[in-house]
Amino acid sequence: MILVGILFLLATTAHVLSEGNGGNHQSQCVEKEKAALLSFKRVVDPGNILSSWTNNSTNQNCCTWSGVTCDSQTNHVITVDFSGVLDDNRDDHYYIIGHEIGSSLVELQYLEYLDLSRQNFSRIPKFIGSFKELTYLSLAGNPIGGTIPPELGNLTKLQFLDLSSYSEDDQMIADNLEWFSHLTSLRTFKLMNANFTKVGLQSFKVPPSLSSLDVWSCLLPKVDTSSLSFTNSSNTLESLSLRNNLIHPNAITWLLNSSINLADLTLENNIIDGSFPDSFGKKNSLSRVFLSDNEVETGVPKSLGNLTNLKELYLSRNNLSGTLRDVLENLAGSTKNSLEILSLEFNQLGGPILDDDKTFPSLQELYLSNNRLEGPFPDRLSRFPNLRTLFLDNNQLMGPLPDLSSMSRLIHFRASKNKFTGTSVQSIGELYYLETLDLSSNSLTWAISEMNLRFFPKLNSLDLSFNSDVTMKVNSNWVPSFQLVSIKLSSCKLGPQFPSWLQTQSNLFYLDISNSDISGPVPSWFSNITSKLSYLNMSSNLLNNTLPYFPLIDVNEVDLSFNQFHGSVPPSLFNASSLFLSNNKFSDFRSFLCEAKDSLIRVLDLSNNQLSGSLPDSCWENFQFLVVLNFGNNTLSGEIPISISSTWRNIQTLQLRHNDFSGNLPSSLKNCTELRVLDLGQNNLEGTIPEWIGERLTSLLFLSLRSNKFSGSIPFNLCHLTQIQILDLSLNNLSGAIPLCVNNFTSMVQKVYLKATISITVGRLTRPRVAIRGGRYTPDGVSTYMYENIASIMWKGVEYEYDKILGLLRVIDLSSNKLTGEIPVEVTHLVQLVQLNLSRNDLSGAIPKKIGNLTKLDSLDLSHNDLSGEIPQSLAEVSSLNYLDLSNNGLSGRIPTGTQLQSFNASTYAENLGLCGLPLTSSCPGDETSRDPPPSARDDENGETWFDVTWFYIGIGVGFAVGFCGVCGNLFINTNWRLAYFRLMHSAGDWLYVVISIRRNALRRKLAWN
């Protein structure tokens, strides 16, 4: 008996251990189900991403395959889960290649959990309804289209269903919704990108067990909500989300009645406008209300303040007007004791932050950014002892920051882009829990020491950039008590030595110390803190020497421009998605180009350096993802290699201007069909302008071939550039006539704003998201930002660089060529032109009579041609004209009268022997010929002097003496006047100092960004 007991105990222990180690190690999968899985893999996975799904001798048990789980008792497959199968770092993370869900899965009749999310499946198969045991089904993140099969209604045990499609080209279509009511066990349903316009919502019945319904970006039919009811709905529905569905305000009352237990209601990004729906105040079960991204104009109703359970209220990005006081007054009922989060960002609320004694004891997060709040920072905010997050960015608040120590639990504090002043960081008090401090773009004059920063031991994000005068002086051996993830100290004074305390910050993700008066070499220890960086900006300093090795792994942007670095560009920088190295003294870049294997660089800017020699013939294949390449303003020479663009399919900006390139344009450029900016000006390129520019590069906005040696005629195919905004072919040897088809330049004919900025995708973020310059983040974590093109344009005879307003310019410059013939009448159709320069050619004939149609012209230069005839009267109607040159032609007749034309200097019309009239001295036939002297000091009727110079000067002296004594005498005698006067002068001096300081720093910031 003892032996039997021992054996029983051992068997029981073994069973328990096997259960503890998981059923997969014990189960042996059913052969039929293994065959079904292998068949499924063959259909959907030719890339062998599911590498563990094999039938070899070492891995025959499908229960051990990645994403597969079997029942420990029956050995049947009960789980197929792709959500964790793929490696986040692989480029194929998003898709298993395969457009249809293989029918072999039907064999898995005991399947309980099926997750095929984030793949490339395009249809929901009808056989999906055969999995009668299924409790969890997710097809989220697939580009699903086609009809939603009603067979889904067979899944009566289903508790979770996610059909969130992310297709840009297709939508799911619902023919009916009857199947939905059959899902009697369903608790959570998510649906995105579906079309319900064929469905009558009268048949919509919510399953009685449903607790969460999320319908996002769907097309709903227009119905009269009064005809709808929730008769068969369940009172278990607690969360209802209808984002981006164009929900009409009239439907809100109906939605609020969907369940007596409704706690969470999300109606973000709809067309809810006008007044805030008063019906919200009658739904006491509400705990969270999301109404952001709508068009609500009036404040919240008082009835909303009676909701005793309301904890979170989101009203950002609406058109709320009035004062913040009105909003808080209406929430000061029962709601004030329960409210924890209040978001009112991006509205038009004005007035002070708080001007009464209303308190919200439970409030933890308050978002007031991007409104019109004004006045000082209120001491009353200290009455929010539980406040953890306070955002006040981009308002009109002013004055000193008070002591915030009473808000001892504050974690995130942002008040950038206001007018706050102050002289010490210590003034805001000790905030032990503070993690985020953003006071950028204010008027602070802080002098920061290590003693000041000891009050923030948990700080991980610091932004003090763009203030009046923030100076940071700490000991070289200082070790901060905090570990920062994000440092933004642009335009602060950190130098002249490189800040050594940075070497203690091992978790840096974002570092901006641009324009911070740092000089000298980058220390060798700096490479120890760059491995985790996603953004690095040290531009606009005086950093010099060669760059040390940077172990950059997953960095989005590196900006080292406007320094004094020299030598070679380190190959380690090729891991940056955007690399800005302009305005330095780099001389060697070839090793960087050729060692950058499989580079992900999108933007490479090496302009304004000391690069010389020829471009390499090879290595360009390493930059297949390149969007922007700028080698302008160097001394590069030789021919532009054919290989430079043979593998580029995404290139949008190519700038090689102001070098010494020679030869013809490489024909491989015609493959760069996405080009928007092509600037090859100021080189020695020759030959004819190729016709493929107009045939293949039809997306061009900016084309500059200025100051080269191109010859031949202007090809008519250039007229296919319908989006062209700036066309500069000046200073070449072009001949022939101006093409008559120039009126095909649509963007010069119609009022169309084409952005000169380029959207740059800089890769998947795998760490905390910190917004990069001008950046935004798409929902899937891919980061994008806008790259601003900089174009060099001759404007009124002077070369300028334009960036921010580049999209507004419309320019044609064909000057300094050998063009002949007349100015085509079609030019007068280009009514959006801002500058037209046809000077220094051999053009003849008359100026088109309808030249006055170009009402937006700021600059017109037709000088040094053989034009004849009269100046058209219509030119006098161009009131915007600021620069005009018609000199050195054969024009004749009277200069048309008009305030604009007479205001120009006579040199505007010089060397036109037949011209007459003002501002020229030569009169026209029929004009008055008398040249009487102008009225003088002796022009009265009697010839006597009415003006005596001697008495004039005597009057000046007497007037000055009387005025001086009258003012200064009173100030000397009257003490009150004197004190008031000097107080006024003192205040004016302070005001002038602040204004000059702000303008100075604004100019420094502008120079830094440029």
Secondary structure, DSSP 8 states (H G I E B T S, - for coil): -HHHHHHHHHHHHHHHHHHHT-GGGT----HHHHHHHHHHHHHH-TT--STT---STTS--GGGSTTEEE-TTT--EEEEE-TTTS-TTSTTTT--S-SS--GGGGG-TT--EEE--SS------GGGGG-TT--EEE-TTB---EE--GGGGG-TT--EEEEEB--SS--EE-S--HHHHT-TT--EEEEESEE-TTS-GGG----TT--EEEEES-B-----GGG---TT--TT--EEE-TTS---GGGHHHHHTT-TT--EEE--SS--EES--GGGGG-TT--EEE--SSEE-S---GGGGG-TT--EEE--SS---SBHHHHHHHT-SGGGGT--EEE--SS--EE-S--S----TT--EEE--SSEEEEE--GGGGG-TT--EEE--SSEEEEE----TTSTT--EEE--SSEEE-S-GGGG---TT--EEE--SS----EE-HHHHTT-TT--EEE--S-S--EE---TT---SS--SEEE-TTSB--SS--GGGGG-TT-SEEE-TTS--EEE--GGGGGG-TT-SEEE--SSEEEE-------SS-SEEE--SSEEEEE--GGGGG-SEEE--SSEEEE-HHHHHH-TT---SEEE--SS--EEE--SSSGGG-TT--EEE--SSEEEEE--GGGTTT-SS--EEE--SSEEEE---GGGGG-TT--EEE--SSEEEEE--THHHHH-TT-SEEE--SSEEEEE--GGGGG-TT--EEE--SSEEEE---GGGGG-HHHHS------EEEEEEEE--S-----TTEEE-TTSEEEEEEE--EEEEETTEEEEE-TTGGG--EEE--SSEEEEE--GGGGG-TT-SEEE--SSEEEEE--GGGGG-TT-SEEE--SSEEEE---GGGGG-TT--EEE--SSEEEEE----HHHHHS-GGGGTT-TEEESTTSSS--TTS---------TT-STTS--S--HHHHHHHHHHHHHHHHHHHHHHHHH-HHHHHHHHHHHHHHHHHHHHHHHHHHHHHHHHHHH-
